[in-house]
Amino acid sequence: MIERIKTYLAETRTELKKVTWPSRQDLIDSTRVVIVATLIVTVFTGIVDQILSRIIKLVFG
């Protein structure tokens, strides 16, 4: 069992060396995209929620 764990950790380390990590600027740009997309979805969801709330109030009084 311990040999399997050692093998797993060694293979994991080898695979992590193959990973191409993003540059700092790439990470910053991606973070900005995620924040902007989240804000857009939040605003859209809020608008749809308001519209549906008003429709429900009109229908059910």
C-alpha positions in Angstrom: 0.0 0.0 0.0 2.8 2.4 0.9 4.5 1.6 -2.4 1.3 2.5 -4.3 1.2 5.9 -2.5 4.8 6.6 -3.3 4.2 5.7 -6.9 1.2 7.9 -7.1 3.0 10.9 -5.5 6.0 10.4 -7.9 3.7 10.3 -10.9 1.8 13.3 -9.7 5.0 15.3 -9.3 6.1 14.3 -12.8 2.8 15.3 -14.3 2.8 18.7 -12.5 6.2 19.4 -14.0 4.5 19.1 -17.5 1.9 21.7 -16.7 2.1 25.1 -18.4 1.2 27.5 -15.7 -0.3 30.9 -16.8 1.7 34.0 -16.5 0.7 36.7 -13.9 -0.8 38.8 -16.7 -2.8 35.9 -18.1 -4.1 35.2 -14.6 -5.1 38.9 -14.1 -6.8 39.0 -17.4 -8.8 35.8 -16.8 -9.8 37.1 -13.4 -11.1 40.3 -14.9 -13.1 38.3 -17.5 -14.7 36.2 -14.7 -15.6 39.2 -12.6 -17.2 41.0 -15.6 -19.1 37.9 -16.6 -20.3 37.4 -13.1 -21.5 41.0 -12.9 -23.3 40.7 -16.2 -25.1 37.5 -15.1 -26.0 39.0 -11.8 -27.5 42.1 -13.4 -29.4 40.0 -15.9 -30.7 37.7 -13.2 -31.8 40.7 -11.1 -33.7 42.2 -14.0 -35.4 39.0 -14.8 -36.3 38.5 -11.2 -37.9 42.0 -11.0 -39.9 41.4 -14.2 -41.2 38.0 -13.0 -42.0 39.4 -9.5 -44.1 42.2 -11.1 -45.9 39.7 -13.4 -46.7 37.4 -10.4 -48.0 40.4 -8.4 -50.2 41.4 -11.3 -51.6 37.9 -11.8 -52.1 37.0 -8.1 -52.7 40.5 -6.8 
